[in-house]
Amino acid sequence: MEDETLTQHQSKIDELRERALAGGMNRRDVLKRSLALGLSAPVIAGLLAACGGDDDDDDDDDDDSGAAATNTPESSDGGDDDATEPPSAPGANQDATATAEAQADEPTEEEMADDPTPTEESSEPMTRGGGGKITLLYWQAPTILNMHLGQGTKDFHAGQVVLEPLAYLGVGEEPILVLAAEWPSVEAGTLDPDGNFVIWKLKEGVVWHDGEPFSAEDVAFTYDYISNEETTATTLGTYAAVESVEVVDEYTVQVNFSSPNPAWFDVFVGSNGPIIPKHVLEDQVGAAARDAEFNLNPIGTGAWKVREFLPGDTVLYDINEDYHIEGIPYFDEVEIKGGGDATSAARAVMVTGEADWAWNLQVEPEILEQMESDGGEGRLVATPGTSAERIMINFADPNTEVDGAFSEPTTQHPIWQHKEAREALNLAIQRDLIATQLYGAAGVATGDTLNVPASFKLNWPWEYNMDAAAEKLAEIDFPDAFDSTNILYSTSVNSVRQKNQEIVKADLETLGFSVELKSVDSGVFFSSDAGNPDTYGHHYADMEMYTNGPSSPYPVAWAERYRSDDIAQQSNNWSGTNITRWNNPDFDALHDRAKTAIDEQEQIDIWTEMMSLVYTDIVEVPIVWRGGAAAVHNRIAWVEDVSPWTPTPIDQLKYWTLA
């Protein structure tokens, strides 16, 4: 009976951790539940850190965030039986798991928030300026400020201080208007019931940083810029369903889709939706895009404008006195300081007080907890995300040169081309050990690369079984039948990742592999530099590791990463999102169907079949469903409830004040 009681108690802790990871609970609720369970202070601290997570590889492309969301994809209108009608606004539905949890326990404030009415990006009027400088630490330094050409979260965050989308999806997926004047709806006649078009009404009176007026022409131009294949935009996947963008009038655009689009709300929205100025870039589309001055000194509509940018180091921003929201922002200057490591960034906020925010603290839990308890200058905060740390297998050969490039899709990897070898790798990963020792309460061992939305998560089984792994390798006569057993395993510089590498290396060498570990500075690894062979997009290794997850509750753009027509290679400047070079026409066909599926059950069926192909063929090896932590200085008035679909803290930065 005692064992059964302990098991039930542990089950409640595990359930609490999973809900925190899923972004369904804020710190206040986690603390309340933890105390009710009688948990110790270290366990509570770990659970508080698990309320969310950041990525390194930005969703639809690659290099960004880490936990789960609690809502279904936007398929039917709030559970309406009319399955042919897309939603008038995301956020009306909750998944079955969240509903069951709400029935079993008192609902959180987020679970009770079910109103899809859009909110404008505004708050109580305050005085613009006067707050001095705020410093944000990103140990993965930004290398480009044009997100449509960027590769990683740090590039997207640094760019979105300046550039803005039409809207974001907030907590509970409620729309947050930015450059849009209203959220499209069937009732208003601005959203086609069959999902074939959407009409956006734009905010009037907005000006670019150089004083030129913002208009519908800029929105239409943004699509022209992205859709030009020679631009090699990394955000192209989000716009693949668009047939045309029409300027209706100065402040109205109509987006037409080539077929019914269940993800209509992704276009010009969120991290992949920033609008760029036509008058600045109209002569720098296509091949000229990569050399544009705009990439390092963008002109936007945001609350701050770029003063100075040193790629791989620092971005300095000055206040935009003409910002289109009254009284915003409070801080006169923003500094994004890149480089270093996650541990020193955490220390600079919580111990020495030298900075105001430290992003994506992929640091051992006990170290963070010690800093928070002893430092006194700042605290850990949760940042909800959507991602999993995973190993990316290279289906191409990183050691065979083709026209001056390696890992080209015309080649085959000498070992990983055999499914038995990939199965052995999958069986040789100690996910539970890695999750427990390196991530603590902020990580859950997982067999899924797609952990959100909950209705698309397959809960794919995994096991650590070295005997079974050895048997798989014996089926292909490994190592005797192979010329080389050498494996290069690459990732970014980070103490947690290096320890992760060491655990994997030890097990693979037990199986007969010879493993070389490589750790690349994050500013290089997650850069979009087509001339640098060490970027994750080149994937000039046998396998590499980073975190990735979707940035939309209908992750069709994220799934471009598995398409055979989006393979990263020399011909597209390695901007393709498929960096494993996996090629499966059946997946492509299912993904094409997912792009137009409006019915919710049809979506679930397609995604189940589609992701099953990825898991059974072992395209990637998911390790940990990540929750994450950031640090904020005590002087900052931090808002607890943040959305997994927005670039925390960039989406809130304009509203930050002193505590």
RORO-711673 format. One record per residue (C-alpha): residue number from 0; x, y, z. Coordinates in steps of 0.001 Angstrom, whole numbers, plus 500000, padded with zeros to 6 digits. Example, Ala and Ser with C-alpha at 12.3 -4.5 7.8 and 13.67 -1.06 7.14 Angstrom:
2
PT pos      X      Y      Z
PT   0 512300 495500 507800
PT   1 513670 498940 507140
// end
This chain:
659
PT pos      X      Y      Z
PT   0 500000 500000 500000
PT   1 502873 502339 500797
PT   2 504401 501704 497340
PT   3 501026 502342 495731
PT   4 500678 505643 497610
PT   5 504161 506711 496537
PT   6 503353 505760 492945
PT   7 500169 507840 493042
PT   8 502082 510755 494547
PT   9 504767 510513 491852
PT  10 502033 510295 489229
PT  11 500605 513598 490469
PT  12 504065 515184 490294
PT  13 504560 513868 486753
PT  14 501137 515172 485748
PT  15 501950 518572 487242
PT  16 505271 518660 485355
PT  17 503604 517768 482053
PT  18 500947 520469 482504
PT  19 503652 523006 483302
PT  20 505621 521939 480232
PT  21 502500 522245 478127
PT  22 502165 525916 479034
PT  23 498795 525220 480682
PT  24 499811 526565 484095
PT  25 501546 529710 485241
PT  26 504054 529936 488087
PT  27 501367 530955 490557
PT  28 499276 527853 489840
PT  29 502301 525540 489839
PT  30 503408 526902 493189
PT  31 499927 526444 494671
PT  32 499642 522844 493477
PT  33 503211 522028 494570
PT  34 502566 523223 498095
PT  35 499341 521232 498212
PT  36 501326 518098 497313
PT  37 503882 518876 500021
PT  38 506800 519004 497596
PT  39 510272 520084 498668
PT  40 511759 523432 497662
PT  41 514181 521983 495038
PT  42 511390 520032 493356
PT  43 509134 523103 493339
PT  44 511931 525200 491822
PT  45 512377 522643 489075
PT  46 508663 522601 488345
PT  47 508572 526386 488202
PT  48 511366 526248 485629
PT  49 509308 523738 483651
PT  50 506409 526066 482940
PT  51 507695 526513 479387
PT  52 510736 526490 477137
PT  53 512753 528128 474370
PT  54 514158 526645 471223
PT  55 517313 527175 469424
PT  56 515901 526634 466002
PT  57 512983 528656 464868
PT  58 510020 526467 464100
PT  59 509216 526403 460495
PT  60 512847 526756 459678
PT  61 515343 525479 462145
PT  62 517029 526554 465409
PT  63 514245 527664 467944
PT  64 511910 526463 471349
PT  65 510595 523686 473879
PT  66 507313 522469 475476
PT  67 503692 522090 474496
PT  68 500443 523938 473943
PT  69 497030 523021 475248
PT  70 494828 523808 472269
PT  71 493770 521955 469155
PT  72 494731 523105 465671
PT  73 492416 525631 464140
PT  74 490164 523317 462181
PT  75 486511 523694 463046
PT  76 484745 526624 464598
PT  77 484898 526010 468313
PT  78 483592 522478 468036
PT  79 480853 523362 465540
PT  80 479564 520342 463607
PT  81 479990 522290 460367
PT  82 483462 520941 459619
PT  83 483805 522867 456353
PT  84 484061 526194 458126
PT  85 487515 527322 459300
PT  86 487683 529199 462587
PT  87 486796 532855 462784
PT  88 489640 533150 465278
PT  89 492121 530682 466769
PT  90 491726 529721 470378
PT  91 488157 528559 470830
PT  92 488949 524899 471428
PT  93 490747 522999 474176
PT  94 492118 519535 473635
PT  95 490686 516502 475374
PT  96 493617 516232 477746
PT  97 493256 519800 478967
PT  98 489501 519298 479341
PT  99 489950 516135 481373
PT 100 492482 517852 483609
PT 101 490141 520763 484107
PT 102 487372 518393 485192
PT 103 489671 516503 487514
PT 104 490990 519629 489185
PT 105 490074 523256 489465
PT 106 490792 525095 486189
PT 107 493552 527633 485894
PT 108 492851 531126 484655
PT 109 494221 530139 481248
PT 110 491910 527120 481030
PT 111 488944 529334 481826
PT 112 489914 531879 479170
PT 113 487955 530734 476135
PT 114 487078 534021 474447
PT 115 488557 534262 470931
PT 116 487881 538003 470702
PT 117 491025 539751 469465
PT 118 492831 542184 471684
PT 119 494822 545085 470324
PT 120 498461 545294 471305
PT 121 497915 547993 473869
PT 122 497756 548475 477602
PT 123 497046 551265 480039
PT 124 498491 554486 478572
PT 125 501883 555347 479998
PT 126 504532 557903 479291
PT 127 506748 557102 476324
PT 128 510433 556997 477240
PT 129 512238 557824 480434
PT 130 513130 554240 481367
PT 131 516768 554333 480285
PT 132 518379 551228 478816
PT 133 517297 547608 479119
PT 134 519808 544834 478390
PT 135 518867 541397 477075
PT 136 521414 538575 476975
PT 137 521276 536041 474141
PT 138 524135 533580 474422
PT 139 523271 532598 470847
PT 140 524199 535890 469208
PT 141 522080 537246 466315
PT 142 523772 537332 462920
PT 143 521056 538905 460747
PT 144 518052 541160 461466
PT 145 515916 540328 458436
PT 146 513893 537378 459754
PT 147 512824 536301 456279
PT 148 516463 535365 455702
PT 149 517251 534392 459290
PT 150 517824 530888 460621
PT 151 517419 530933 464365
PT 152 515365 532219 467264
PT 153 518005 534763 468185
PT 154 517796 536268 464661
PT 155 514006 536352 464771
PT 156 513948 537962 468215
PT 157 516531 540599 467327
PT 158 514683 541416 464108
PT 159 511258 541624 465738
PT 160 512339 544473 467971
PT 161 512195 546455 464709
PT 162 509852 544607 462338
PT 163 506217 543756 463101
PT 164 503579 541325 461779
PT 165 499886 542023 461349
PT 166 499159 540097 464558
PT 167 500343 537482 467038
PT 168 498534 534569 468679
PT 169 498525 535110 472415
PT 170 497776 532940 475452
PT 171 494920 530619 474581
PT 172 495584 531516 470921
PT 173 493584 534723 471160
PT 174 494563 537189 468413
PT 175 496727 540146 469398
PT 176 496539 542869 466767
PT 177 499690 544757 465773
PT 178 499571 546251 462266
PT 179 496075 544866 461615
PT 180 493051 546951 462558
PT 181 490775 543950 463066
PT 182 490879 540169 463098
PT 183 489261 538555 460036
PT 184 485983 536712 460554
PT 185 483263 535007 458540
PT 186 480696 537264 460217
PT 187 482455 540426 459033
PT 188 482850 539059 455515
PT 189 486635 539160 455757
PT 190 487162 535396 455987
PT 191 485893 532955 453386
PT 192 483857 530156 455058
PT 193 485649 527649 452837
PT 194 489113 529005 453644
PT 195 489903 530214 450116
PT 196 490717 533815 451020
PT 197 491122 536200 453922
PT 198 490836 539999 453943
PT 199 492963 542057 456300
PT 200 492019 545574 457372
PT 201 495168 547469 458289
PT 202 495882 550022 460965
PT 203 496000 553587 459633
PT 204 498532 556260 460559
PT 205 501496 553894 460993
PT 206 504830 555137 459625
PT 207 508103 553393 458927
PT 208 511194 554459 460853
PT 209 512210 556733 457964
PT 210 508860 558537 458084
PT 211 507255 556912 455033
PT 212 503649 555761 455540
PT 213 502833 552071 455997
PT 214 500155 550757 453615
PT 215 498687 547703 451911
PT 216 501382 547992 449241
PT 217 503959 546949 451853
PT 218 501988 543843 452782
PT 219 501600 542753 449160
PT 220 505289 543453 448517
PT 221 506286 541314 451514
PT 222 504620 538347 449829
PT 223 506313 539115 446497
PT 224 509673 539281 448268
PT 225 509223 535986 450142
PT 226 507681 534041 447259
PT 227 510497 534863 444834
PT 228 512492 531630 444858
PT 229 515770 533460 444238
PT 230 515285 535348 447514
PT 231 515697 531960 449260
PT 232 513540 533157 452148
PT 233 513586 530815 455127
PT 234 509950 531758 455854
PT 235 508747 530610 452440
PT 236 506978 527534 453813
PT 237 504423 529683 455620
PT 238 503386 531270 452312
PT 239 503356 528142 450136
PT 240 499536 528025 450142
PT 241 499182 531638 448928
PT 242 498179 532153 445308
PT 243 498189 535960 445325
PT 244 497952 539014 447551
PT 245 495733 541800 446190
PT 246 495752 545442 447268
PT 247 492061 546312 447702
PT 248 492700 549851 448884
PT 249 495338 551746 450838
PT 250 494570 549899 454060
PT 251 493068 546607 452873
PT 252 494644 543493 451388
PT 253 493104 540219 450265
PT 254 495142 537026 450546
PT 255 493981 534377 448082
PT 256 494894 530737 448616
PT 257 495392 528181 445876
PT 258 493097 525805 447811
PT 259 491245 525828 451166
PT 260 493790 526736 453825
PT 261 493215 525643 457451
PT 262 496272 527696 458471
PT 263 495070 530960 456928
PT 264 495983 532726 460166
PT 265 499707 531941 459711
PT 266 500226 534291 456762
PT 267 501626 537689 457880
PT 268 501107 536624 461516
PT 269 503629 535768 464230
PT 270 507354 535174 463905
PT 271 507165 534361 460183
PT 272 504897 537300 459362
PT 273 506858 540562 459739
PT 274 506005 543155 457093
PT 275 508918 544770 455250
PT 276 508938 548165 453453
PT 277 508415 548187 449704
PT 278 510064 551581 449210
PT 279 513298 550277 450752
PT 280 513534 546778 449278
PT 281 511660 546797 445964
PT 282 514953 546762 444042
PT 283 516485 544082 446269
PT 284 514277 541078 445636
PT 285 515539 537700 444469
PT 286 519279 537193 444097
PT 287 519978 540727 445359
PT 288 518206 540077 448674
PT 289 521167 538433 450415
PT 290 523415 541472 449960
PT 291 520893 544134 450992
PT 292 521953 546639 453647
PT 293 518491 546110 455128
PT 294 519555 542702 456475
PT 295 521872 544373 458996
PT 296 520034 547688 459397
PT 297 516317 547124 458826
PT 298 513741 549894 458706
PT 299 510564 548776 460416
PT 300 507487 549984 462270
PT 301 508515 548654 465708
PT 302 508848 550443 469032
PT 303 512625 550759 468605
PT 304 514912 551282 465624
PT 305 518426 549979 465031
PT 306 521283 552253 466011
PT 307 524164 549803 465621
PT 308 524531 546112 464828
PT 309 527663 544017 465181
PT 310 526721 540572 463797
PT 311 527544 537805 466229
PT 312 527877 540309 469062
PT 313 525551 543219 469879
PT 314 522497 545096 468642
PT 315 521701 548565 469984
PT 316 518273 550130 469459
PT 317 516879 553628 470082
PT 318 513294 554489 470923
PT 319 510872 555134 468062
PT 320 509267 558437 468988
PT 321 506625 557935 466281
PT 322 505488 554487 467402
PT 323 501841 553817 466604
PT 324 500716 552830 470136
PT 325 500252 555755 472506
PT 326 502709 556001 475405
PT 327 504773 553029 474204
PT 328 507594 552098 474824
PT 329 508940 553007 478248
PT 330 512618 552152 477781
PT 331 514707 554594 475734
PT 332 517287 552042 474581
PT 333 517457 548288 474100
PT 334 520671 546298 473993
PT 335 520743 542685 472847
PT 336 524100 541321 473869
PT 337 525119 538039 472251
PT 338 527813 535484 472866
PT 339 529154 533818 475965
PT 340 527228 530906 477412
PT 341 523910 530261 479137
PT 342 525461 529900 482597
PT 343 527227 533262 482516
PT 344 524073 534887 481130
PT 345 522028 533531 484043
PT 346 524653 534740 486503
PT 347 524688 538231 484967
PT 348 520978 538628 485733
PT 349 520396 536719 488975
PT 350 523735 537133 490746
PT 351 525608 540238 489564
PT 352 522602 542201 488261
PT 353 524482 543376 485169
PT 354 521610 542598 482771
PT 355 517818 542608 482810
PT 356 516981 539407 480934
PT 357 518759 536186 479997
PT 358 517199 534024 477291
PT 359 516961 530240 476935
PT 360 518893 529121 480014
PT 361 519871 525633 478967
PT 362 521745 525077 482207
PT 363 521655 522229 484729
PT 364 518624 522792 487024
PT 365 520583 522671 490284
PT 366 522914 525455 489064
PT 367 520003 527734 488151
PT 368 518256 527061 491441
PT 369 521430 527887 493368
PT 370 521876 531156 491465
PT 371 518289 532188 492098
PT 372 518384 531378 495818
PT 373 521806 532902 496512
PT 374 521996 535731 493980
PT 375 519173 537978 495088
PT 376 519229 540113 491926
PT 377 516763 538237 489730
PT 378 514550 535206 489380
PT 379 513778 532347 487051
PT 380 510699 532707 484880
PT 381 508931 530286 482592
PT 382 508799 530830 478851
PT 383 506311 528462 477167
PT 384 507453 526874 473972
PT 385 506751 524011 471612
PT 386 509928 522055 471036
PT 387 511980 518920 471503
PT 388 515726 518446 471663
PT 389 516545 515921 468955
PT 390 519331 514315 466951
PT 391 519128 515075 463238
PT 392 520325 512144 461122
PT 393 522097 512960 457849
PT 394 520754 510820 455005
PT 395 523381 512321 452663
PT 396 527132 511731 452768
PT 397 529028 514534 454560
PT 398 532347 513220 453267
PT 399 531624 513098 449532
PT 400 532176 516301 447568
PT 401 529764 517277 444784
PT 402 530610 520451 442859
PT 403 532391 521921 445868
PT 404 529730 521023 448425
PT 405 529108 518128 450825
PT 406 525978 516429 452160
PT 407 524321 516981 448806
PT 408 521032 515064 448352
PT 409 522449 513184 445345
PT 410 524608 511172 447760
PT 411 523711 508555 450362
PT 412 525124 508204 453841
PT 413 527209 505000 453987
PT 414 525759 503959 457374
PT 415 522464 505810 457926
PT 416 521080 504745 454546
PT 417 520415 501451 456329
PT 418 517270 501628 458448
PT 419 518736 499029 460817
PT 420 521529 501482 461703
PT 421 519014 504244 462396
PT 422 516968 501848 464522
PT 423 520099 500986 466502
PT 424 520784 504669 467119
PT 425 517210 505173 468282
PT 426 517563 502275 470752
PT 427 520894 503568 472103
PT 428 519638 506893 473521
PT 429 519176 507092 477296
PT 430 516352 509598 477130
PT 431 515290 509172 480756
PT 432 518831 509643 482067
PT 433 519390 512709 479888
PT 434 516038 514222 480855
PT 435 516527 513622 484578
PT 436 520191 514561 484955
PT 437 520453 517401 482457
PT 438 516977 518956 482361
PT 439 515386 517948 485662
PT 440 511732 518930 485956
PT 441 512116 521048 482824
PT 442 512445 518019 480546
PT 443 510419 514924 479734
PT 444 511859 511998 477783
PT 445 509956 511704 474520
PT 446 509675 509670 471364
PT 447 507836 512500 469567
PT 448 509458 515248 467533
PT 449 506040 516962 467332
PT 450 504675 517449 470840
PT 451 502134 520183 470080
PT 452 499300 520576 469502
PT 453 498125 517766 471776
PT 454 495768 516334 469154
PT 455 498738 515711 466836
PT 456 501055 514249 469480
PT 457 501269 510474 468926
PT 458 503026 509579 472203
PT 459 505376 507465 470118
PT 460 506986 504691 472206
PT 461 510706 504627 472853
PT 462 513106 502362 474718
PT 463 516753 502175 475701
PT 464 517917 498691 474765
PT 465 521563 498165 473889
PT 466 521131 494446 473204
PT 467 518389 495148 470675
PT 468 520557 497898 469146
PT 469 523442 495447 468711
PT 470 521090 492947 467060
PT 471 519942 495588 464567
PT 472 523543 496362 463631
PT 473 524327 492661 463283
PT 474 521627 492433 460608
PT 475 523753 494664 458340
PT 476 527051 493091 459453
PT 477 528208 496259 461230
PT 478 531047 497084 461641
PT 479 532715 494398 459484
PT 480 530919 495257 456227
PT 481 531708 498971 456420
PT 482 534813 500838 455324
PT 483 534568 503222 458283
PT 484 532704 503394 461575
PT 485 533618 507037 462207
PT 486 530736 509343 463134
PT 487 530942 513129 463537
PT 488 528350 514376 466053
PT 489 527885 518159 466033
PT 490 525899 520660 468104
PT 491 526187 524173 469530
PT 492 528418 525107 472462
PT 493 526414 524583 475645
PT 494 527307 522652 478798
PT 495 524044 520674 478793
PT 496 524446 519729 475137
PT 497 528068 518714 475590
PT 498 527057 516398 478445
PT 499 524252 515073 476266
PT 500 526813 514351 473551
PT 501 529071 512485 475977
PT 502 526261 510159 477074
PT 503 525332 509346 473474
PT 504 528987 508933 472454
PT 505 529645 506377 475215
PT 506 526732 504191 474149
PT 507 527496 504394 470421
PT 508 531114 503429 470989
PT 509 529912 500414 472953
PT 510 528131 499381 469735
PT 511 531297 499711 467649
PT 512 531091 503285 466378
PT 513 534008 505686 466635
PT 514 532435 509012 467593
PT 515 534025 512436 467213
PT 516 532258 515243 469049
PT 517 532129 518748 467650
PT 518 530712 521811 469393
PT 519 530270 524970 467330
PT 520 529762 528482 468658
PT 521 526014 529091 468577
PT 522 526465 532331 466649
PT 523 527961 530266 463837
PT 524 525928 527059 464199
PT 525 522594 528885 463949
PT 526 523649 531490 461407
PT 527 522403 531810 457825
PT 528 525919 532258 456416
PT 529 525916 530292 453163
PT 530 529718 530390 453121
PT 531 530249 528817 456547
PT 532 530295 524988 456545
PT 533 529661 524803 460304
PT 534 526051 526029 460199
PT 535 523369 523520 461122
PT 536 521769 524129 457699
PT 537 524848 522767 455940
PT 538 524790 519710 458228
PT 539 528286 518634 457240
PT 540 528233 516028 460008
PT 541 526846 512522 460344
PT 542 524386 513719 462948
PT 543 523733 516944 464800
PT 544 521582 518035 467723
PT 545 519447 521075 468499
PT 546 515929 522012 469565
PT 547 513049 522646 467205
PT 548 509277 523000 467293
PT 549 506358 524662 465513
PT 550 505386 528312 465840
PT 551 501759 527769 464830
PT 552 498948 525691 466351
PT 553 498451 524236 462873
PT 554 502076 523275 462165
PT 555 501889 522647 458431
PT 556 504730 525105 457736
PT 557 506895 523429 460399
PT 558 506398 520072 458652
PT 559 508043 521472 455500
PT 560 511239 520290 457224
PT 561 510504 516747 455993
PT 562 509596 517532 452373
PT 563 511760 516261 449542
PT 564 511344 519566 447650
PT 565 512699 521660 450544
PT 566 516070 519976 451081
PT 567 518917 522260 452203
PT 568 521623 522167 449559
PT 569 524110 524315 447703
PT 570 521598 525314 445006
PT 571 519364 527109 447547
PT 572 522164 528491 449739
PT 573 521302 525813 452319
PT 574 518097 527698 453155
PT 575 515897 524619 452765
PT 576 514316 523483 456018
PT 577 514889 519769 455327
PT 578 518441 519420 456637
PT 579 518290 515627 457098
PT 580 517934 515193 453299
PT 581 515226 512561 453888
PT 582 513165 511932 450764
PT 583 509727 510300 450974
PT 584 507070 511021 448311
PT 585 504356 509524 450549
PT 586 505079 512153 453174
PT 587 504938 514906 450546
PT 588 501517 513692 449391
PT 589 500154 513602 452936
PT 590 501582 517040 453646
PT 591 499840 518371 450536
PT 592 496570 517011 451931
PT 593 497256 518558 455356
PT 594 497566 521967 453704
PT 595 493904 521903 452641
PT 596 492206 519772 455324
PT 597 489517 521813 457061
PT 598 487729 519045 458973
PT 599 489310 518487 462396
PT 600 489102 514684 462371
PT 601 490540 514600 458868
PT 602 493430 516726 460088
PT 603 494117 514346 462980
PT 604 494012 511318 460673
PT 605 496400 512924 458184
PT 606 498854 514086 460820
PT 607 498823 510681 462499
PT 608 499729 508971 459232
PT 609 502190 511691 458237
PT 610 504176 511757 461484
PT 611 504088 507959 461721
PT 612 506160 507906 458529
PT 613 508728 510190 460192
PT 614 508877 508087 463352
PT 615 508926 504627 461745
PT 616 511628 505629 459261
PT 617 513593 507328 462087
PT 618 514309 510613 460347
PT 619 515200 512223 463663
PT 620 515776 510873 467156
PT 621 513788 512954 469660
PT 622 515298 512997 473137
PT 623 513670 515503 475482
PT 624 510436 517447 475277
PT 625 511866 520664 476617
PT 626 510595 523099 479080
PT 627 512910 526012 479626
PT 628 513736 528925 481799
PT 629 514837 532507 481425
PT 630 516013 534961 484058
PT 631 514609 538425 484678
PT 632 516035 541114 486940
PT 633 513940 542081 489940
PT 634 513689 545650 488669
PT 635 511556 544545 485697
PT 636 507783 544225 486006
PT 637 507420 540741 484481
PT 638 504074 539422 483213
PT 639 503671 535771 484220
PT 640 501301 534530 481518
PT 641 503020 534386 478140
PT 642 502093 532662 474904
PT 643 504012 529767 473337
PT 644 503251 531290 469929
PT 645 504925 534676 470482
PT 646 508627 535642 470692
PT 647 509013 535982 474462
PT 648 510082 538475 475686
PT 649 510082 540504 472447
PT 650 506290 540554 472151
PT 651 506010 542096 475640
PT 652 509106 544259 475652
PT 653 507335 547414 474544
PT 654 505058 547170 477595
PT 655 507754 546462 480164
PT 656 508289 548972 482941
PT 657 510229 549053 486169
PT 658 508756 547016 488998
// end
